[in-house]
Every structure is written in C-alpha cells, then in structure tokens.
Amino acid sequence: MRVYVPLTLPGLAEAYKTGEVGAGPFVAYAVTPALREWYHSDDIEELEYAALSRAALASLRLLAVEPGVPRRRVVVAVDVPDGQASAEPGRGLDPAALGEVRVAGAVALAKVASVHVDSAEAEADVAAAAEALQAADAGDDDAQFVVDGAEDHELLWFATQEIPNLVGLGD
C-alpha cells in the first residue's frame, strides 16, 4: 500500500539521519474507502493525488506549530505492507480524517518511493497559510483563501537519492 507521510524539512533530515520514516504508530494518508467515496473517482492516479494533497495539508499543520522551520511542505511517499497501515474505524467519514491511516511502526527509508517538496517560490504563500490555518479552521473565509493559496503550489517530485541535497547534507 502506498502511504503519504507529512513531514517538514527537519523531519526529513531526521528520517535521513536515522534511516527510518516515522516512529511507532504515526499518521499518514492513503487511498481509503472513505477517500474513494468522498472523491467520487475510480482513477487510482487521481485518488493518490487526493491522498498526497491531504498529506500536504497535514504538513502545513506541522509547519503551523513549528514556527522556526523552513516554510516548505514535505510529503514522503512510502510503500508499506497492507497490514501495516489501517484507517481508524470510527473516523472514516469524518471530513478532517479523509484518507488518514495509522502506520504501525517506523518504515525503513529504503521503502520511500519519492519525496514531494514545495519550491522556494512557494515559501511566502506557505508561510502565510501556516499563519492563517487556525483562523481558517475556525471558519474565517479570508483565512481559508490564504490557506488555499498554498494549495495552488504543486509539490515538486524528488527521487530518494536527492534527500541529502533537500536537507542540506549533500555534497
């Protein structure tokens, strides 16, 4: 099963240093039955993009509570055995939990398929979105507009070999 793990750049650096993504059970996003029902599509690429987008929003939430980190959303795509990730039964149709799964334990960095990160050009919009997130969650339409501005930026795709350069540990 492909899962999308929300991180920050320091979180990605830690995963690179330890050789593992996550630490015993952690939240990720995947194509769940509830996400399929909500998205109304059978196209697996569209559904995986929706799961990736949910993880990007979760990464933005991490940025909102970590003010000192670079303002770039980070999502790591990881392949895990089907039994290692599961949706919480009671939260399936909760709009805030669409696509959310719990991964049972840390996953070896070798299982990472790709890394998705905002470009430098997105930083100002991502920073503004992180600041506006709490107000948007409270129903402020103007703040939601700012949050949506971050979503207008597509995350860039990187191969796993590029992780050292992304986190500033490359040659």
Disulfide bonds with the S-S distance in Angstrom:
none
